[in-house]
Amino acid sequence: MAERFGGKVALITGAGSGIGRACAERFYAEGAKVILVDINAQGLDDTVVQMPDSARVHSMVADISSPEVCHVAVATTVEVFGQLDVLCNIAGIFLSGRIEDITPEAWQRILQVNLTSVFFLCQAAVPELTKTRGNIINMASTAALTGQAYSSPYGVTKAGVAMLTKSLSMELAERSIRVNAVCPGAVNTPLAATASFPQDATPRLIDKLMSFYGFAEPSEVAALVAFIASEEARYMSGSVVPIDGAQTAG
Ligand SMILES: NC(=O)c1ccc[n+]([C@@H]2O[C@H](COP(=O)([O-])OP(=O)(O)OC[C@H]3O[C@@H](n4cnc5c(N)ncnc54)[C@H](O)[C@@H]3O)[C@@H](O)[C@H]2O)c1
């Protein structure tokens, strides 16, 4: 495997499962030092155990829904590895239900975890990324690109992530900080496996969420993330890139 990230430091949220874990594995395999953040301590341990060079790995159990914690995550990165080159905002939660079933608490929580955290991690990271001319990759979703039934709060957070990506790519261009987002369709992770919809959901609306290609593997999304983070993608910024087996093409 190519070693595009030797000497680079990547901070990855959601590294205890699914796409975040696959990104952690990919950056590590390509030579990066990785800071792995997740609310799930066991998940983080299961990721770290696959990484024998412990000098290149630091894990941090944290709930990134708090802006203060976001700043601590970046400060810890610099304390431990001296710099930050790539910020991968991958952690996220899903929420489904008809509009009548969404409580104020659930609405607030999904905004905090999926959107507020991304904003404040970017805010905390910008001074460090300015020094390294680093870049940011945010995990959005096809739900940022097309309306999807029974999950409007989730779609709102992902559309917010997409617009935050575009806005920051403009604002940060003068500092050569690239900012991009990735929009997966259905990916084979615990989040997708446990997603459920109302029992009387209209099947035609659920079918729209699936691709003819079935599910993507987390490693396939991680490969795209690693490409975007690498120098090979020097000209990419402000891009919101679907990886969805044509789900949103029609
Ligand atoms: N799986 C899919 O089909 C799919 C599709 C499109 C987008 N996504 C997005 O990809 C990202 C990763 O999802 P996944 O499918 O790998 O899910 P996952 O549930 O396997 O992993 C998400 C990780 O985020 C962590 N996390 C959740 N809340 C957190 C918090 N407050 N603080 C720190 N960590 C927290 C979880 O503990 C978990 O380890 C999410 O942003 C999700 O919205 C997933």
The ligand as a Tripos MOL2 file, in Angstrom:
@<TRIPOS>MOLECULE
LIG
   44    48     1     0     0
SMALL
NO_CHARGES

@<TRIPOS>ATOM
      1 N1        -23.4010    3.5180    7.4530 N.am      1 LIG1
      2 C1        -24.0270    4.2270    6.5210 C.2       1 LIG1
      3 O1        -24.8390    3.6990    5.7470 O.2       1 LIG1
      4 C2        -23.7260    5.7080    6.3860 C.ar      1 LIG1
      5 C3        -24.1680    6.3590    5.2320 C.ar      1 LIG1
      6 C4        -23.9080    7.7180    5.0760 C.ar      1 LIG1
      7 C5        -23.2170    8.3990    6.0490 C.ar      1 LIG1
      8 N2        -22.7880    7.7400    7.1720 N.ar      1 LIG1
      9 C6        -22.0870    8.5350    8.1770 C.3       1 LIG1
     10 O2        -20.8170    7.9710    8.4030 O.3       1 LIG1
     11 C7        -20.4030    8.2750    9.7200 C.3       1 LIG1
     12 C8        -19.9500    6.9990   10.4060 C.3       1 LIG1
     13 O3        -21.0660    6.1410   10.4990 O.3       1 LIG1
     14 P1        -20.9400    4.5590   10.5960 P.3       1 LIG1
     15 O4        -21.9040    4.0110    9.6440 O.co2     1 LIG1
     16 O5        -19.5350    4.1620   10.5570 O.co2     1 LIG1
     17 O6        -21.5730    4.3490   12.0460 O.3       1 LIG1
     18 P2        -21.0620    3.5500   13.3250 P.3       1 LIG1
     19 O7        -22.2010    3.6040   14.2800 O.co2     1 LIG1
     20 O8        -20.4970    2.2520   12.9240 O.co2     1 LIG1
     21 O9        -19.8740    4.4830   13.8480 O.3       1 LIG1
     22 C9        -20.1200    5.7580   14.3760 C.3       1 LIG1
     23 C10       -19.1490    5.9740   15.5250 C.3       1 LIG1
     24 O10       -19.3540    7.3090   16.0290 O.3       1 LIG1
     25 C11       -19.2570    7.2250   17.4490 C.3       1 LIG1
     26 N3        -19.9730    8.3260   18.0870 N.ar      1 LIG1
     27 C12       -21.3220    8.5210   18.0980 C.ar      1 LIG1
     28 N4        -21.6020    9.5870   18.8460 N.ar      1 LIG1
     29 C13       -20.4380   10.0860   19.3040 C.ar      1 LIG1
     30 C14       -20.0900   11.1710   20.1400 C.ar      1 LIG1
     31 N5        -21.0390   11.9780   20.6560 N.pl3     1 LIG1
     32 N6        -18.7830   11.4020   20.4230 N.ar      1 LIG1
     33 C15       -17.8340   10.5750   19.9150 C.ar      1 LIG1
     34 N7        -18.0970    9.5200   19.1210 N.ar      1 LIG1
     35 C16       -19.3930    9.2800   18.8220 C.ar      1 LIG1
     36 C17       -19.8990    5.8910   17.7970 C.3       1 LIG1
     37 O11       -19.5410    5.4520   19.1020 O.3       1 LIG1
     38 C18       -19.3680    4.9990   16.6980 C.3       1 LIG1
     39 O12       -18.1620    4.3700   17.0730 O.3       1 LIG1
     40 C19       -21.5860    8.9620   10.4010 C.3       1 LIG1
     41 O13       -21.3970   10.3570   10.3740 O.3       1 LIG1
     42 C20       -22.7590    8.5630    9.5230 C.3       1 LIG1
     43 O14       -23.8020    9.5060    9.5740 O.3       1 LIG1
     44 C21       -23.0280    6.4210    7.3570 C.ar      1 LIG1
@<TRIPOS>BOND
     1     1     2 1
     2     2     3 2
     3     2     4 1
     4     4     5 ar
     5     4    44 ar
     6     5     6 ar
     7     6     7 ar
     8     7     8 ar
     9     8     9 1
    10     8    44 ar
    11     9    10 1
    12     9    42 1
    13    10    11 1
    14    11    12 1
    15    11    40 1
    16    12    13 1
    17    13    14 1
    18    14    15 2
    19    14    16 1
    20    14    17 1
    21    17    18 1
    22    18    19 2
    23    18    20 1
    24    18    21 1
    25    21    22 1
    26    22    23 1
    27    23    24 1
    28    23    38 1
    29    24    25 1
    30    25    26 1
    31    25    36 1
    32    26    27 ar
    33    26    35 ar
    34    27    28 ar
    35    28    29 ar
    36    29    30 ar
    37    29    35 ar
    38    30    31 1
    39    30    32 ar
    40    32    33 ar
    41    33    34 ar
    42    34    35 ar
    43    36    37 1
    44    36    38 1
    45    38    39 1
    46    40    41 1
    47    40    42 1
    48    42    43 1
@<TRIPOS>SUBSTRUCTURE
     1 LIG1         1 GROUP 0 **** ****
